[in-house]
């Protein structure tokens, strides 16, 4: 066996469990190889204490998932692929060793024949020493003579092994290059992260300087006001002292009663005036002073939470020297207000958002005639049940976790067929959901089964639905485009179709909607330009993204919705909206300020539509209409 073949067999072709050449080598997902029999014995030993769906690799201890854990443990090894490359290499080395042995025997026979012919010819007979040397030479053939007698098949195998060795060497070089590239990318990302935090600290320093300036100014004003009040109190004190001396002087001087009465009346009026002045001169601290203190507290909270912030901070350009001079000379109050609002918006940004969402698991719908049911909308009840409406059929499905862990799989456990096609769904209680249908709203109970409890005839083809209170729902209609407040008894208490302030039409083509705990309504709309609109319970527009007319400001800069679809609100009041055309989910604050693209195509989104959150703020988003992807974003 050549040195190359020996090294290959020792380093790559030996099972670490039995220390022998591989027999039927099986490859695990972590790319470690073991004999089929060795792996089977190992699994039987590992699984003797109980039943599990995973095991640890004997080599690297990585958790390995079995394709079909329902089979016995002694059949798990057969489920992993066989490494035919290793099997071929072992067979080639064995064949080489066999051919090598045949070549040695042939050389020995040829030398023996040559010795016999030399004895038959004339010539001096070899001495005993020569015979001994010839015997040693026969027993130990030279490598050169053996190499010259190697068969073509063995030589071909050797060439293949040398070629494989060269490929492995090149692969190692490529791996080294990849490692260097990863280290370079890591250094670049670290530099970007340092620059981002440097930007944050620069904004904090600027905010700190502004707050110190405001505090100093307000404290000076408060001090001047207190000094003025103190001076007034001193003057009043002197007046009271004078009145006291005057009264004492009346006792020693005889005066008429009318004079005493007039003097007492004047002193009484003076005392009333002092009391009135004291009440008017002791107001509460100014509103500006309270706002400054509140801004300082917000800044301190922001600094304390910096270690938990993982969001993309909007980049605000610092004003140039020219603009600063213009501000100082002209006293542009709008610029100062804009800058203050910018810093306030930073202070109000949500915290504890992951830099990259963590994928938990997937929900797949039930197959009918070989095809998965198409999901149109979904909701998550308080007890963790996921209820999904189907697209193109009358089926409603319910799914639950199969385990207690956060990444446990879900399975569809119940289905219900309605008499019309369902559209959107909303959870209205821990065990009840409401579903919009054709000219009606269905109320379903969600427990061990899906059961129809009530059918509310509305006469309108509602699209989206959300829970507004314990006894009322809000639903949208496209024809006419409006929002109806509907009680569980079917009575429409109010219809909102216009802005109560301007009289403008609110909606054109509403898609999905959501409502926060404090009664704020959010609707995605595709008519007259895609947008997200927020209104309060009085029908007044709070904000639009992007704003009407297409002019953005600092609060919603960078928000460009192509095809807004699903929308939901989490327990913090933050908004998740699906931009289907851009294949992403955008995170906004309750005031419509963009935080970041929390889910994108890099997270596996290819065609998102509907979205929902559960009590743990896990995000559920439909993908390709036949699956639900679940992520942890906080």
C-alpha positions in Angstrom: 0.0 0.0 0.0 1.4 3.5 -0.9 1.9 6.2 1.7 -1.0 8.2 0.1 -3.4 5.3 0.4 -2.3 4.6 4.0 -2.9 8.3 5.0 -6.3 8.3 3.4 -7.4 5.1 5.1 -6.1 6.3 8.5 -7.5 9.8 8.3 -10.7 9.6 6.3 -11.7 5.9 5.7 -11.8 4.6 9.3 -14.9 4.6 11.5 -14.4 6.4 14.8 -16.7 3.9 16.7 -15.0 0.7 15.7 -11.6 2.0 14.4 -11.9 -0.2 11.3 -12.4 0.7 7.7 -15.9 1.7 6.9 -18.6 -0.9 6.1 -21.7 0.6 4.5 -20.8 4.1 5.7 -23.8 6.3 6.7 -23.5 10.1 6.6 -25.3 12.2 9.2 -26.5 15.8 8.6 -23.4 17.1 10.4 -21.3 15.3 7.6 -19.8 12.8 10.0 -19.7 9.1 8.8 -20.1 5.9 10.7 -20.5 2.2 9.8 -24.2 1.3 9.5 -23.8 -1.5 12.1 -21.8 0.8 14.5 -24.4 3.6 14.2 -27.3 1.2 14.7 -25.6 -0.2 17.9 -25.0 3.3 19.1 -28.6 4.4 18.6 -30.0 1.3 20.4 -27.7 2.1 23.4 -28.8 5.8 23.3 -32.5 5.1 23.0 -32.8 2.3 25.6 -33.9 4.7 28.3 -36.8 6.3 26.4 -38.3 7.4 23.1 -37.1 10.6 21.5 -37.0 12.1 18.0 -33.4 13.2 18.1 -29.9 12.0 19.2 -26.4 13.4 19.5 -23.7 12.8 16.9 -21.0 10.5 18.4 -18.4 12.7 16.9 -19.4 16.4 17.4 -22.5 16.0 19.8 -24.7 18.0 17.4 -28.4 17.3 17.8 -29.6 15.1 14.8 -33.2 14.9 13.7 -34.3 11.5 12.4 -36.4 11.7 9.2 -38.9 9.2 10.6 -38.6 8.8 14.4 -41.7 6.7 14.6 -39.7 3.7 13.4 -37.7 1.5 15.9 -34.3 2.8 16.9 -32.5 -0.1 15.3 -33.9 1.1 11.9 -32.9 4.7 12.3 -29.4 4.2 10.9 -30.9 2.9 7.6 -32.7 6.2 7.1 -29.5 8.1 6.6 -27.8 8.2 3.1 -25.0 5.8 2.3 -21.6 7.5 1.4 -20.8 5.7 -1.9 -17.7 7.8 -2.3 -16.1 6.4 0.8 -17.2 2.9 -0.2 -15.6 3.3 -3.6 -12.3 4.5 -2.1 -12.2 1.6 0.3 -12.8 -0.9 -2.5 -10.1 0.7 -4.6 -7.5 0.5 -1.8 -8.5 -3.2 -1.2 -8.1 -3.9 -4.9 -4.7 -2.2 -5.0 -3.5 -4.3 -2.0 -4.7 -7.4 -3.8 -2.9 -6.5 -7.0 0.2 -5.5 -5.1 0.4 -8.9 -3.5 0.1 -10.6 -6.9 2.9 -8.5 -8.3 5.3 -9.5 -5.5 4.6 -13.2 -6.1 5.3 -12.8 -9.9 8.6 -11.1 -9.3 9.7 -13.8 -6.9 8.8 -16.6 -9.4 10.7 -14.8 -12.2 13.8 -14.5 -10.0 13.7 -18.1 -9.1 13.5 -19.0 -12.7 16.5 -16.8 -13.6 18.5 -18.5 -10.8 17.7 -22.0 -12.1 18.8 -21.0 -15.6 22.1 -19.6 -14.2 22.9 -22.9 -12.6 22.4 -24.8 -15.9 24.9 -22.6 -17.8 28.7 -22.7 -17.4 30.5 -20.4 -15.2 31.8 -20.0 -11.7 29.4 -21.1 -9.0 28.3 -18.4 -6.6 29.8 -18.4 -3.2 27.8 -18.9 0.0 27.8 -15.2 0.6 26.5 -14.4 -2.9 23.8 -17.0 -2.4 22.8 -15.4 0.9 22.6 -12.0 -0.7 20.5 -13.4 -3.5 18.2 -15.0 -1.0 17.8 -11.6 0.8 17.1 -9.9 -2.5 14.4 -12.4 -3.3 12.7 -12.0 0.0 12.9 -8.2 -0.1 12.1 -7.0 -3.7 13.0 -3.4 -4.5 10.3 -0.9 -4.9 11.5 0.1 -8.3 11.1 -3.4 -9.7 7.6 -3.7 -8.1 6.5 -0.3 -9.4 7.5 -1.4 -12.9 5.3 -4.5 -12.6 2.2 -2.7 -11.2 -0.9 -3.5 -13.3 -2.7 -0.7 -15.2 -5.8 -1.0 -12.9 -3.8 -0.4 -9.8 -2.0 2.5 -11.4 -5.3 4.0 -12.4 -6.5 3.7 -8.8 -3.4 5.4 -7.6 -3.8 8.2 -10.1 -7.4 8.7 -8.9 -6.3 8.8 -5.2 -3.6 11.4 -6.0 -6.2 13.5 -7.9 -8.6 13.2 -5.0 -5.8 14.3 -2.7 -5.1 17.3 -4.9 -8.8 18.2 -4.9 -8.9 18.0 -1.1 -5.9 20.3 -0.9 -7.6 22.8 -3.2 -10.8 22.5 -1.1 -8.8 23.3 2.0 -7.5 26.4 0.3 -11.0 27.4 -0.7 -12.2 26.9 2.9 -9.3 29.1 4.1 -10.3 31.8 1.7 -14.0 31.5 2.9 -12.8 31.9 6.5 -10.8 34.9 5.6 -13.8 36.4 3.7 -16.1 35.7 6.7 -13.5 37.4 9.1 -13.4 40.4 6.7 -17.2 40.6 6.6 -17.3 40.4 10.4 -14.8 43.2 10.7 -16.9 45.3 8.3 -20.1 44.6 10.2 -18.4 45.5 13.5 -17.2 48.7 11.9 -20.8 49.5 10.8 -22.1 48.7 14.3 -19.5 50.9 15.9 -20.4 53.8 13.5 -24.1 53.3 14.3 -23.6 53.5 18.1 -21.2 56.4 17.6 -24.0 58.1 15.8 -26.4 57.4 18.7 -23.9 58.7 21.2 -23.5 61.8 19.1 -27.2 62.4 19.1 -27.3 61.8 22.8 -24.6 64.3 23.4 -26.4 66.9 21.3 -29.6 66.1 23.2 -27.7 66.3 26.5 -26.4 69.8 25.6 -29.8 71.0 24.6 -31.4 69.7 27.8 -28.7 71.3 29.9 -29.2 74.6 28.2 -33.0 74.4 28.7 -32.6 73.4 32.3 -30.2 76.2 33.0 -32.5 78.7 31.4 -35.6 77.4 33.2 -33.8 77.3 36.5 -32.6 81.0 36.0 -36.2 82.0 35.3 -37.5 80.1 38.3 -34.8 81.7 40.5 -35.7 85.2 39.2 -39.4 84.5 39.8 -38.7 83.2 43.4 -36.5 86.2 44.1 -39.3 88.5 42.9 -41.8 86.6 45.1 -39.4 86.8 48.0 -39.1 90.6 47.6 -42.9 90.9 47.5 -43.1 88.8 50.7 -40.6 91.1 52.3 -42.6 94.2 51.4 -45.8 92.6 52.7 -44.0 91.7 55.9 -42.9 95.3 56.3 -46.5 96.4 55.7 -47.8 94.0 58.3 -45.1 95.2 60.8 -46.1 98.8 60.2 -49.8 98.0 60.8 -48.8 96.2 64.0 -46.8 99.2 65.3 -49.7 101.5 64.4 -52.2 99.5 66.3 -49.9 99.4 69.3 -49.5 103.2 69.1 -53.3 103.7 69.2 -53.4 102.2 72.8 -51.1 105.0 74.2 -52.7 107.9 72.3 -56.3 109.1 72.8 -58.1 109.2 69.5 -61.7 109.2 68.6 -63.6 106.0 67.7 -64.2 107.1 64.2 -60.4 107.5 63.6 -59.8 104.0 65.1 -62.5 102.5 62.9 -61.1 104.1 59.7 -57.6 102.9 60.5 -58.8 99.3 61.2 -60.7 99.4 58.0 -57.6 100.4 56.1 -55.5 97.8 57.8 -58.1 95.1 57.0 -58.0 96.1 53.3 -54.3 95.9 53.3 -54.3 92.4 54.8 -56.8 91.2 52.2 -54.6 92.7 49.4 -51.6 90.8 50.8 -53.4 87.5 51.0 -54.7 87.9 47.4 -51.3 88.8 46.1 -49.7 85.8 47.9 -52.1 83.4 46.3 -51.5 84.9 42.9 -47.7 84.8 43.3 -47.5 81.1 44.2 -48.3 79.3 40.9 -47.3 75.8 40.0 -44.1 75.3 38.1 -44.3 76.3 34.5 -45.4 73.8 31.8 -42.1 74.4 29.9 -40.1 73.4 33.0 -42.2 70.2 33.5 -41.6 69.4 29.8 -37.9 69.8 30.1 -37.8 67.6 33.1 -39.8 64.9 31.3 -37.5 65.1 28.3 -34.5 64.6 30.6 -36.2 61.5 32.2 -36.9 60.1 28.7 -33.2 60.6 27.8 -32.1 58.8 30.9 -34.5 55.9 30.1 -33.1 55.7 26.6 -29.5 55.6 27.9 -30.5 52.8 30.3 -32.1 50.8 27.5 -29.3 51.2 25.0 -27.9 47.8 25.9 -31.2 46.3 24.7 -31.8 48.3 21.6 -31.3 46.4 18.4 -33.3 48.4 15.9 -32.2 50.4 12.9 -32.0 54.0 14.1 -33.0 56.5 11.4 -30.0 58.7 10.3 -30.7 62.4 10.8 -28.2 64.7 9.2 -26.7 67.3 11.5 -27.2 70.9 10.3 -24.3 72.5 8.5 -22.4 75.5 9.8 -24.4 77.8 7.4 -27.7 76.5 8.7 -26.6 77.0 12.3 -25.6 80.6 11.6 -29.0 81.1 9.9 -30.8 79.7 12.9 -28.9 81.9 15.3 -29.5 85.0 13.2 -33.1 84.4 12.2 -34.3 82.6 15.2 -36.1 80.0 13.2 -38.4 78.4 15.8 -39.6 75.8 13.3 -36.2 74.3 12.8 -35.7 74.0 16.6 -39.1 72.4 16.9 -38.3 70.0 14.1 -35.0 69.0 15.8 -36.7 68.5 19.1 -39.5 66.4 17.6 -36.8 64.3 15.9 -35.0 63.6 19.2 -38.4 62.9 20.9 -39.2 60.4 18.2 -35.9 58.6 18.8 -36.7 58.5 22.5 -40.2 56.9 21.8 -38.9 54.2 19.6 -39.7 50.6 20.7 -37.0 48.7 22.4 -36.0 45.0 22.8 -36.4 44.3 19.0 -34.1 41.6 17.7 -31.6 42.6 15.1 -32.7 39.5 13.2 -36.0 37.7 13.7 -35.8 34.1 15.0 -37.7 31.5 13.0 -39.7 29.2 15.2 -41.8 26.7 13.1 -44.2 26.4 10.2 -47.9 25.6 10.0 -49.1 23.6 6.9 -52.7 23.3 6.0 -54.6 20.0 5.4 -54.3 18.6 1.9 -57.5 18.0 -0.1 -57.1 16.0 -3.4 -53.3 16.3 -3.1 -53.3 20.1 -2.7 -53.0 22.2 0.4 -55.8 24.5 1.4 -55.1 28.1 0.4 -54.9 30.5 3.4 -56.6 33.9 3.1 -56.5 35.2 6.7 -55.6 34.0 10.2 -55.9 34.9 13.9 -54.5 33.5 17.2 -56.9 33.1 20.1 -55.8 33.8 23.7 -55.3 30.0 24.3 -52.9 29.8 21.4 -55.2 28.2 18.8 -54.5 29.4 15.2 -57.7 29.7 13.1 -57.3 30.1 9.3 -59.8 30.9 6.6 -59.4 29.3 3.2 -59.2 31.0 -0.2 -61.4 29.6 -2.9 -63.3 27.2 -0.6 -65.7 27.3 2.3 -63.4 25.7 4.8 -62.2 27.1 8.2 -59.3 25.3 9.9 -57.8 25.3 13.4 -54.3 24.3 14.4 -52.6 23.8 17.7 -49.1 23.1 19.1 -48.0 19.5 19.3 -45.6 20.4 22.3 -44.9 22.9 25.0 -41.7 24.4 23.5 -41.7 27.7 21.6 -40.6 26.0 18.4 -42.9 23.0 18.7 -44.7 22.1 15.5 -48.4 22.8 14.8 -50.9 20.5 13.3 -54.4 21.1 12.0 -56.9 19.3 14.3 -60.3 20.6 13.2 -62.1 21.8 10.1 -65.5 23.3 9.5 -67.3 23.9 6.2 -69.5 27.0 6.0 -72.3 27.7 3.6 -70.5 30.7 2.0 -66.8 31.4 1.4 -65.1 32.9 4.5 -62.9 35.9 4.2 -61.2 37.4 7.3 -61.2 36.2 10.9 -60.7 37.8 14.3 -60.5 36.4 17.8 -63.3 37.8 20.0 -62.8 35.6 23.2 -60.4 32.8 24.3 -62.7 30.2 22.7 -64.6 32.2 20.1 -63.8 33.8 16.7 -65.8 35.9 14.2 -65.5 35.2 10.4 -66.8 37.5 7.6 -68.8 35.7 4.9 -71.1 36.6 2.0 -73.7 39.1 3.5 -73.1 37.7 7.0 -70.8 37.2 10.0 -70.2 33.8 11.5 -69.4 33.3 15.2 -67.5 30.0 15.8 -66.5 28.3 19.0 -62.9 27.0 19.1 -62.3 24.1 21.5 -61.8 20.5 20.7 -63.8 21.2 17.5 -64.9 24.1 15.3 -68.6 24.6 15.8 -70.9 27.3 14.3 -72.6 29.1 17.2 -74.4 32.0 15.4 -74.8 33.4 11.9 -75.4 37.2 11.9 -77.1 38.4 8.7 -75.7 41.8 7.8 -76.8 42.4 4.2 -73.3 43.7 3.4 -70.3 41.9 1.9 -67.7 42.7 4.6 -64.0 42.2 4.0 -61.8 42.6 7.0 -62.8 42.3 10.7 -61.3 43.1 14.1 -62.4 43.0 17.7 -63.2 46.5 19.1 -64.6 45.6 22.5 -66.0 42.6 24.3 -69.5 43.2 22.7 -68.7 44.8 19.4 -66.7 44.3 16.2 -65.4 46.6 13.5 -65.6 45.5 9.9 -64.8 47.1 6.5 -66.8 47.0 3.3 -65.5 47.8 -0.1 -68.9 48.7 -1.7 -69.5 51.1 -0.2 -66.0 51.7 1.3 -66.7 52.3 5.0 -66.1 51.0 8.5 -69.1 49.6 10.4 -69.3 49.1 14.2 -71.3 45.9 14.6 -72.5 44.4 17.8 -72.7 40.7 18.4 -76.4 41.0 18.1 -76.0 42.2 14.5 -77.0 45.8 15.2 -74.8 48.4 13.3 -74.2 51.2 15.9 -72.1 53.5 13.7 -70.8 53.8 10.1 -67.6 55.8 9.4 -66.8 56.6 5.8 -65.5 60.2 6.0 -63.1 62.2 8.1 -65.2 64.0 10.6 -63.0 67.1 10.5 -62.4 67.6 6.7 -65.2 65.6 5.3 -62.9 63.7 2.9 -63.6 60.1 2.0 -61.5 57.9 4.3 -61.2 54.6 2.3 -61.2 53.6 -1.3 -60.3 49.9 -1.4 -59.8 48.6 2.2 -57.9 45.3 2.6 -57.1 44.3 6.2 -57.6 46.0 9.5 -56.6 45.9 13.2 -57.4 47.7 16.4 -55.3 48.5 19.5 -56.3 48.1 23.1 -57.1 51.8 23.4 -59.5 51.9 20.5 -57.2 53.1 17.6 -58.1 51.6 14.2 -55.5 50.8 11.5 -56.6 49.9 7.9 -54.5 49.1 4.8 -56.0 50.5 1.6 -55.1 50.2 -2.1 -57.3 52.8 -3.6 -55.8 56.0 -4.9 -52.3 55.0 -3.9 -51.4 52.2 -1.4 -51.3 53.5 2.1 -51.9 52.7 5.8 -54.5 54.9 7.6 -55.1 55.3 11.3 -58.2 56.7 12.8 -59.5 57.0 16.4 -62.9 55.9 17.7 -64.4 59.3 16.7 -63.5 58.9 13.0 -60.7 61.4 13.0 -57.6 60.6 11.0 -54.5 60.3 13.2 -51.9 59.7 10.5 -51.4 58.2 7.0 -48.4 56.3 5.7 -47.3 57.7 3.3 -49.1 61.0 4.1 -51.7 62.4 1.7 -50.2 64.1 -1.2 -47.0 62.0 -1.0 -45.1 64.5 1.1 -43.3 62.8 3.9 -41.8 64.3 7.1 -39.3 63.2 9.6 -41.7 60.9 11.4 -42.6 58.7 8.4 -39.5 59.3 6.2 -38.6 56.1 4.3 -42.1 54.5 4.4 -43.1 53.5 0.9 -45.9 50.9 0.7 -46.2 49.1 -2.6 -49.1 46.6 -1.8 -50.0 46.8 1.9 -52.0 43.8 3.0 -52.2 42.2 6.5 -51.8 44.3 9.6 -51.8 43.6 13.4 -50.9 45.3 16.7 -48.9 43.6 19.4 -49.1 44.0 23.2 -46.8 47.1 23.1 -49.1 48.9 20.7 -46.6 48.6 17.8 -47.8 47.9 14.3 -46.8 45.1 11.9 -47.9 45.7 8.3 -47.2 43.3 5.4 -46.0 44.8 2.1 -46.8 41.9 -0.2 -45.1 43.3 -3.4 -41.9 44.1 -1.5 -42.0 40.7 0.3 -41.4 42.2 3.8 -43.1 43.0 7.1 -42.6 46.6 8.4 -42.6 47.5 12.1 -44.1 50.9 13.0 -44.7 52.7 16.3 -48.3 53.5 17.3 -47.7 57.0 15.9 -46.7 55.7 12.4 -42.9 56.1 12.8 -41.0 53.4 10.9 -38.7 51.3 13.1 -37.3 48.7 10.6 -38.1 46.0 8.1 -38.6 43.3 10.7 -39.1 40.4 8.2 -37.8 40.2 4.6 -37.0 37.8 1.8 -33.9 36.8 3.7 -36.3 35.3 6.4 -38.0 33.1 3.8 -40.8 35.4 2.7 -41.7 34.8 -0.9 -45.4 35.9 -1.0 -46.7 37.1 2.4 -50.2 38.3 2.8 -52.0 38.0 6.2 -50.4 38.5 9.6 -51.2 38.0 13.3 -49.6 38.1 16.8 -50.2 36.0 19.9 -50.0 36.8 23.6 -46.2 36.3 23.5 -45.8 38.7 20.6 -44.8 35.9 18.2 -45.5 36.9 14.6 -47.6 34.6 12.3 -47.4 35.5 8.6 -48.9 33.5 5.7 -46.5 32.6 2.9 -47.4 31.4 -0.6 -51.0 31.0 0.7 -50.3 27.4 1.8 -48.2 27.8 4.9 -47.8 30.0 8.0 -44.3 31.0 9.2 -43.9 31.8 12.9 -41.1 34.2 14.1 -39.9 35.7 17.4 -39.0 39.3 16.9 -38.6 40.5 20.5 
